[in-house]
Amino acid sequence: MNNVRIDDDIYDGYNDYPSIYSIKDFEQDELFQETLHTSYAKRLIFTPKVPGSAMRLGTSTGFHRSSTGIPIRPTTSGLRPMTAVRGAGYTSSNRQPFDPLNMSSTTKGSASSLESGKEDTPEEKIKVAERKIMDLIESSVQAAYENNARVALERAREASSRERALIRLQEQAGLSDNHNVDLTFAVRVIFNLAIQYTNNNMFTEAIATYQAITRNRMFSNSARLKVNMGNIYVKMGQLSQAIKMYRMAFDQAPAAHKDLR
């Protein structure tokens, strides 16, 4: 091993390369020197950067323009400005259709204004009041059927109060001739208010309600109401008054009502 001589350097030939890659003779090369003095060699090279306030997006030609007015060609390797990907007139947040003229709201507003104008007429107000009264009557009857006499009486009183307000509304509108007689009858007497007074043992109020109805000649069922009044007098122990009511009912009952007679 000691006799072995290392004649060659391990780095020998490291800096050797073909003469074609040598740049020592470029200063004497006329063609290279001429190329350096041309305008092509002096062309400025711009590095793309993130656009700020001095740069804006170009048109469809794909060019950007800086504050100095020099066009810059965008490259794929550098940073590019982020642009919006949302379509005009559409957003995924509220899912509303494209309506630049706001036609949908205008149409809805017109329809609502027509409906509100329709409800403001006296005829429409009267119809709404009648529907509310009938709803109260049905609720009162349902409560009485469920043996809830107190609630039934409260609903009957409210219906009677609304019926009086309805009469005033018709008189103010000049429509008193259109008053629903059947509605008044159902509210005030036999089908609702008077019966609920009787169910709550308020006999005096029940008799007064029946008398207010029988004195009105517009009702043809006064004979039947007098029978109910006679039954109340029996519960009160006033038999003479009860007999009187029964006789009046017999005299006023039409001949066709054989069952009642």
Secondary structure, 3 states (H helix, E strand, C coil): CCCCCCCCCCCCCCCCCCHHHCCCCHHHCHHHHHHHCCCCCCCCCCCCCCCCCCCECCCCCCCEECCCCCEECCCCCCCCCCCCCCCCCCCCCCCCCCCCCCHHHHHHHHHHHHHHHHHCCHHHHHHHHHHHHHHHHHHHHHHHHCCCHHHHHHHHHHHHHHHHHHHHHHHHCCCHHHCCHHHHHHHHCCCCHHHHHHHCCCHHHHHHHHHHHHCCCCCCCHHHHHHHHHHHHHHHCCHHHHHHHHHHHHHHCCCCCCCCC
